Amino acid sequence: MATYGKGPANQNWKTFPHCPYCQHAGSSGVFPGKSGELFKCHYTSCSTGGKALDEVGFLMRELNLGDSKEGWKAAAVELMKLAGVWQEPAPRPRKPLGRNQFREIQDPQPPAVRNQSSARRQAGAAS
């Protein structure tokens, strides 16, 4: 939150002097949750809707990503980048055939080559 300028002015994370979204005095704070810390403003008229926001929820709100699954994924990636643990996924160049078997993905032969080989087979069968 501090990275985005939403930290408390008094450095007391348990009770903000005012909510960074609706400016109500003493109505918001950060408290421990099941999977990390949560921010909550207790006014239902606040733009947060009075809902507790975890780190990903906070980033979804700050980056205007909406409430979709894609928005959640984008916010989670942004959180990992901020934490310095994000790595781009490696491309997979091979196509799996079965257990422990792979083959290189190849472009199909052009239609002209297929027609020539089938013409040779037909010519060989005719002789």
C-alpha positions, 0 to 999 in steps of 0.5 A: 500500500505504501508503494502506491501512496496509500499508507497511513500518515501516522505510520500506524497500520492498525488504525489509519487517521483517515481512509485513503479512499473515502477520507472518513476519520479512523474508519480503516486499518490493516489487520491479519487474515487467514492468508496475509494482511487485509485492508478494510474500511468500515464504511459501506459508502466507501468505494471499497464497499466495506470489503476487506482487501488482500494484497491482490484485491488492493492491486486489482483496485489500484490498477483498475483491473475489475473483478474478473478472473483475468484481472485477478491473474494480472494483479497476482503477477504484478504482486509477484513482480513487486516482490521480485519473484516473478519469472516469465514462463518458458515457451514449450517448443515440443508437442507431447505424444505420450509418456516421455515421448516428444516430437518437434513441431514441424510445419506441414508439407506444402500441398504441391509436394503431397500431390507430387508424391501421390502422383508418383505412387499412382504412376508406379501402381499403373506400370 
